[in-house]
Amino acid sequence: MLKSIVTSLFVAALTLSGPAFAAGLKVAVVAPADGPFALLGKQIADGAAFQAADRGSEVILINESCDAAGGEALTKALLASGAEAAIGFLCTESLEAALPALAEAGMPAITVSVRSDILMEDALKKKWPLYRLAPNGKAEAAAITDVIVAKWRGKPLALIDDGTIHSRELVEGVRSALAEIGVTPVFTDVYRPAQEQQVSLVRRLAKSGATHVFTGGDRNDTAVIARDAKAENVPITLLGGDTLNAADLDVPLENGVLAVTIPDPARSNEAAAVVKAMRAAGIEPDGYVLPAFAAMSLLEQAKDQAAKDDGALIEALSKGPYQTVLGPVGFNSAHERIETPYRLMQWQDGRFVAPSTAGKAE
């Protein structure tokens, strides 16, 4: 009962001034049902089903094998489902296999996970109906660059990476974007990852005069750097990327370390009522639960818009933004989210919080 009341109020609030509800829609939920990704698949299925019940929508679960060999079976299941749209898609391989058939059937697909830039480029060229809630591969570097320009312009800046592919590409993306607007770091370096201490790196940073440091490394390496800087009395402000949003390993993260990351939607005001209802129903809103809930809500609102316009669901997806538990979600001409989900956060007493609640991010 609580779930029905709370989520009905939530959906009603989102569409108070909009068109009357259209009938529910049939959605294929593509997610792993077994294997190493089964837990993530259950999160997607739980989130979609929780939203679908209140609108009379129908969820059709389709197993995602996350390998190329399962592509034919996935495509057949999608086409036989009679679904109007598909959500989920944890893996790139599944999308690559299914998208040509989805395009032929006029069935839009919303991925909650896949970030491949190459796949989206192919989708746009071939007019495949792919949309995504997950950010693209370039969004993180762009968000980090925006933070550095807004908060640190004029500060002695260092850019460091750990030599891994992700770290190197992320830092290079930031460096290139900064160079285009005339911002040059006073220090760049590649450090050796997974070390028990980084004192020599900290001393090189101190010698360079850098006071503000962006690192493309992981959480444990960043924690070691922050600890050693504190021990060496080297006053630096550390900023990392989304990899900092992980569990502590050997060294806890110091208070004040910054990250450009995607905040936990379960802690947001937009999701508060739904989170309460989910927990009352025995569903913990972890991982992909709320993104899948948002994808389902978004499709239902798009169907309302399509009914108002007497148009197609695919066309209505581009007419947002629509209010969701992730905040307002709209898609641009490249089928990416108009607003980045990345936010500047600060580590404080065991979790990432908005800098305004933990002190300045300067």
RASUL-V74852 format. One record per pair of residues at least 6 apart in sequence whose ideal C-beta (glycine too) atoms are under 6 Angstrom apart, sorted by the first residue. I is the first residue (numbers start at 1). J is the second residue. Records with the same first field share a line. If there is no record, write none. Layout:
I: J ; J
This chain:
2: 277 ; 280
3: 277 ; 281
6: 273 ; 277
7: 54 ; 277
8: 54
10: 273 ; 274
14: 323
19: 304 ; 308
22: 303 ; 304 ; 307
24: 55 ; 56 ; 57
25: 57 ; 84 ; 303
26: 58 ; 83 ; 84
27: 59 ; 83 ; 85
28: 60 ; 62 ; 78 ; 81 ; 83 ; 86
29: 45 ; 48 ; 59 ; 61 ; 87 ; 88
30: 62 ; 64 ; 86 ; 88 ; 89
31: 41 ; 44 ; 45 ; 64 ; 88
32: 38 ; 41 ; 64
33: 41 ; 63
37: 90
40: 90 ; 288
43: 287 ; 288 ; 289
44: 88 ; 288 ; 292
45: 61
46: 283 ; 289
47: 289 ; 292 ; 293
48: 59 ; 292 ; 296
49: 59
50: 293
51: 293 ; 296 ; 297
52: 59 ; 296
55: 300
60: 81 ; 83
62: 77
64: 90 ; 94
66: 91
67: 93
68: 93
71: 97
74: 94 ; 97 ; 98
75: 97 ; 98 ; 101
78: 98
79: 101
85: 107 ; 108 ; 299
86: 109
87: 110 ; 295
89: 95 ; 111 ; 114
90: 113
92: 114 ; 116 ; 119
95: 114
99: 128 ; 130
102: 109
103: 128 ; 129
108: 129 ; 314 ; 317
109: 130
110: 131 ; 295
111: 132
112: 133 ; 288 ; 291 ; 292
113: 134
115: 134 ; 136 ; 137
117: 136 ; 137
123: 130
129: 314
131: 331 ; 335
133: 291
135: 341
136: 336
139: 340
140: 241 ; 242
141: 170 ; 173 ; 174
143: 260 ; 340 ; 342
144: 174 ; 260
145: 174 ; 177
147: 260 ; 344
151: 361
152: 212
155: 212
156: 186 ; 209 ; 210 ; 211
157: 185 ; 212
158: 185 ; 187 ; 205 ; 210 ; 213
159: 171 ; 175 ; 185 ; 188 ; 214
160: 189 ; 191 ; 215
161: 167 ; 168 ; 171 ; 190 ; 216
162: 191 ; 193 ; 217 ; 221
163: 190
167: 216 ; 217
170: 216 ; 241
171: 216
186: 208 ; 209 ; 210
187: 208 ; 210
191: 201
193: 221
197: 228
198: 224 ; 225 ; 228
199: 228
202: 228 ; 229 ; 232 ; 234
206: 234
211: 236
212: 237
213: 236 ; 238
214: 239
215: 222 ; 240
218: 243
219: 244 ; 246
220: 249
222: 240 ; 244
223: 251 ; 253
224: 251
226: 238 ; 254 ; 257
227: 251
229: 236
238: 257
239: 258
240: 259
241: 260
242: 261
244: 259
245: 261
253: 347
255: 348
257: 347
258: 346 ; 361
259: 345
260: 342 ; 344
261: 345
262: 341 ; 342
263: 343
265: 271 ; 290 ; 325 ; 326
266: 275 ; 285
270: 325 ; 327
271: 290 ; 325
274: 325
275: 285
278: 285
290: 325
293: 325
294: 324 ; 325 ; 326
297: 324
298: 322 ; 324 ; 329
301: 322
302: 313 ; 316 ; 317
303: 313
305: 316 ; 319
306: 313 ; 316
318: 331
320: 330
321: 328 ; 329 ; 330
322: 329
330: 338
332: 338
344: 355 ; 361
345: 352
346: 355 ; 358
348: 358
355: 361
